[in-house]
Amino acid sequence: VEVHVPERSVLVVEDEENLLEALRYNLEREGYQVHTATDGGEGLELARKINPSLILLDIMLPTLDGFEICRILRRESEVPILLLTAKGEEVDRVVGLELGADDYITKPFSIRELIARVRNTLRRTRYLEESHTGENEEQHFWTGSLEIDLNSHEARLAGEPLSLKPKEFDLLALLVANKGRAFTRDQILERVWGYDYIGQTRTVDVYISWLREKLQADPTTASSIVTIRGVGYRLDG
């Protein structure tokens, strides 16, 4: 049974007790309702039960690791997920993003940075929800065989559903809605991920490569993401 919780609710799934309590204390000081779990199975069950606004998810967990939880939850909901990753583990970060995590924060991190990430992600999610339901703005876009519907949060390629992770959809929607306009990587980061991510251009490049691969599933589409040397990216088609 799904339980209704306040909009500013955070589920923290972390097996390090000291870190877990520090996160709980500081998030509650910021006004968030905090739920906690110390193993993966418990965390998955709690996420399904309370439907939190955001999940802070460690990767290395007992019973069920963070990757598996992310994979399962992404099939069921679009709840924002921030992964807590070990320093220098780029493979973990890329795998996590590929499984549908919205972002990652590397241990050790400052509480101030984590709070800023949480606040920004929730603000960004709320903005996207509001912009996708605006009555006076165009919500449906076509380019070649590619179709984007912001209201239903669906994308189709040659009439077939395009399986996209939440941030892939947001990035593709930005490019399609502004077809022919070039965006710098920092502009994309600001619009899709938010102000706190400016400078993390590698994230944009990874997502662009995934989108290109998916768009190539239809060899007849005229839509393509073009690299503008020294600038960033643009959708043509």
C-alpha positions in Angstrom: 0.0 0.0 0.0 1.4 3.3 -1.0 1.5 5.9 1.8 1.2 9.6 1.1 4.1 11.6 2.4 4.9 15.4 2.2 6.4 16.8 -0.9 9.8 17.5 0.8 10.5 13.9 1.8 13.8 12.1 1.3 14.6 8.4 1.6 18.2 7.7 2.6 19.5 4.2 1.9 23.0 3.9 3.5 24.6 1.2 5.6 27.2 3.4 7.3 25.3 4.3 10.5 27.4 7.5 11.3 26.9 8.9 7.8 23.2 7.9 7.8 22.6 9.8 11.1 24.5 12.8 9.9 22.4 12.9 6.7 19.2 12.5 8.7 20.1 15.2 11.1 21.1 17.8 8.5 18.2 17.1 6.1 15.7 17.4 9.0 17.3 20.7 9.9 16.6 21.9 6.4 12.9 20.9 6.8 12.8 17.6 5.0 11.0 14.6 6.3 13.6 11.9 6.3 13.1 8.1 6.1 16.0 5.7 6.4 17.0 2.2 5.5 20.3 0.4 6.1 20.0 -2.4 3.5 18.9 -2.6 -0.1 15.9 -4.8 0.4 14.5 -2.6 3.1 15.2 0.5 1.0 13.4 -0.9 -2.0 10.4 -1.9 0.1 10.3 1.6 1.8 10.6 3.4 -1.5 7.6 1.6 -2.9 5.6 2.2 0.3 6.2 5.9 0.9 6.9 7.2 -2.7 9.4 9.8 -1.5 10.3 13.0 -3.3 13.9 11.9 -3.7 16.2 9.0 -2.8 19.8 9.2 -1.7 21.1 5.8 -2.5 24.5 4.2 -1.6 25.8 1.6 -4.1 27.4 -0.9 -1.8 24.5 -2.2 0.3 23.6 -5.5 2.1 21.0 -7.8 0.4 20.5 -5.7 -2.7 23.0 -3.2 -4.1 22.2 0.3 -5.2 22.5 -0.5 -8.9 19.8 -3.2 -8.7 17.5 -0.9 -6.7 18.0 1.8 -9.3 17.2 -0.6 -12.1 14.0 -1.9 -10.4 12.7 1.5 -9.3 13.3 3.1 -12.8 10.9 0.6 -14.3 8.3 1.6 -11.7 8.6 5.4 -11.2 10.5 8.5 -12.0 11.5 9.4 -8.5 14.8 11.4 -8.5 17.7 9.2 -7.4 21.1 10.5 -6.3 23.8 7.9 -6.0 26.4 8.0 -3.2 29.6 6.7 -4.9 33.2 6.0 -3.8 35.9 8.5 -4.7 37.4 7.8 -8.2 34.9 5.1 -9.2 33.9 6.5 -12.6 32.6 3.1 -13.7 30.1 3.2 -10.9 29.0 6.7 -11.8 28.5 5.8 -15.5 26.7 2.6 -14.7 24.5 4.3 -12.3 23.5 7.0 -14.8 22.9 4.4 -17.4 20.5 2.6 -15.0 18.5 5.7 -14.6 20.0 7.6 -11.6 19.6 11.4 -12.0 23.0 12.2 -10.6 25.8 11.1 -8.2 27.8 12.7 -5.4 31.2 11.3 -4.5 32.3 10.4 -1.0 33.6 12.1 1.0 31.3 15.1 0.3 30.4 18.1 2.3 26.9 18.3 3.8 26.5 21.7 2.3 27.1 20.3 -1.2 24.7 17.4 -0.6 22.0 19.7 0.6 22.5 21.9 -2.4 22.2 18.9 -4.7 19.0 17.7 -3.0 17.4 21.1 -3.1 18.4 21.7 -6.7 17.1 18.3 -7.9 13.8 18.7 -6.2 13.5 22.3 -7.6 14.4 21.1 -11.1 11.9 18.2 -10.9 9.1 20.5 -9.8 10.0 23.0 -12.6 9.9 20.2 -15.2 6.5 19.0 -13.9 5.1 22.4 -14.0 6.5 23.2 -17.5 5.2 19.9 -18.8 1.6 20.8 -17.7 1.5 24.4 -18.8 -1.7 25.2 -20.7 -0.3 28.0 -22.9 2.9 26.3 -24.1 3.3 23.9 -26.9 3.6 20.4 -25.4 4.0 18.3 -28.5 6.9 18.4 -30.9 7.8 16.6 -34.1 11.1 16.5 -36.1 11.5 13.9 -38.8 10.3 10.6 -37.4 10.9 11.7 -33.8 7.9 12.8 -31.7 8.0 14.2 -28.1 4.9 14.6 -25.9 5.7 16.6 -22.8 2.3 16.0 -21.2 2.5 12.2 -21.3 6.3 12.2 -21.0 6.6 10.0 -24.0 8.9 9.9 -27.0 8.4 7.9 -30.2 10.7 7.2 -33.1 9.1 6.1 -36.3 5.9 5.5 -34.3 7.5 3.2 -31.9 8.0 4.1 -28.2 11.5 5.2 -27.4 12.7 3.9 -24.0 14.4 6.9 -22.3 15.6 7.5 -18.8 14.2 10.7 -17.1 17.2 12.9 -17.9 17.6 11.5 -21.4 14.0 12.5 -22.0 14.6 16.0 -20.6 17.7 16.5 -22.7 16.0 15.3 -25.9 13.0 17.4 -25.2 15.2 20.5 -24.8 16.9 19.8 -28.1 13.7 18.9 -30.0 11.9 22.0 -28.7 14.8 24.2 -29.9 15.6 22.4 -33.1 18.5 24.1 -35.0 19.7 26.0 -31.9 23.1 25.2 -30.6 23.6 24.8 -26.8 26.8 24.9 -24.9 27.4 22.0 -22.5 27.0 24.4 -19.6 23.7 25.7 -21.0 22.5 22.1 -21.2 23.7 21.3 -17.7 21.9 24.4 -16.4 18.6 23.6 -18.1 18.5 19.9 -17.6 20.5 19.3 -14.4 20.4 22.7 -12.8 22.9 25.4 -11.6 24.9 23.2 -9.2 26.1 21.0 -12.1 27.8 23.7 -14.2 31.2 22.5 -15.3 30.4 18.7 -15.2 30.5 18.5 -19.0 31.4 14.8 -19.1 27.8 14.1 -17.9 26.4 15.9 -21.0 28.7 14.0 -23.4 27.7 10.6 -21.9 24.0 11.4 -22.3 24.4 12.7 -25.8 26.2 9.5 -26.8 23.3 7.4 -25.4 20.7 9.5 -27.2 22.6 9.2 -30.5 22.7 5.5 -30.2 18.9 5.3 -29.6 18.1 7.7 -32.5 20.1 5.5 -34.8 17.6 2.7 -34.2 15.7 4.3 -37.1 18.1 4.7 -40.0 15.6 6.7 -42.0 15.2 9.5 -39.4 16.5 12.8 -40.5 17.0 13.9 -36.9 20.5 13.9 -35.6 22.4 15.5 -32.7 25.3 17.4 -34.2 28.5 18.4 -32.4 29.4 22.0 -32.8 33.1 22.2 -32.4 34.1 24.6 -29.6 30.4 25.2 -28.7 28.3 22.1 -27.8 25.4 20.4 -29.5 22.4 21.0 -31.8 19.6 18.9 -33.1 19.1 18.9 -36.8 16.3 17.3 -38.8 
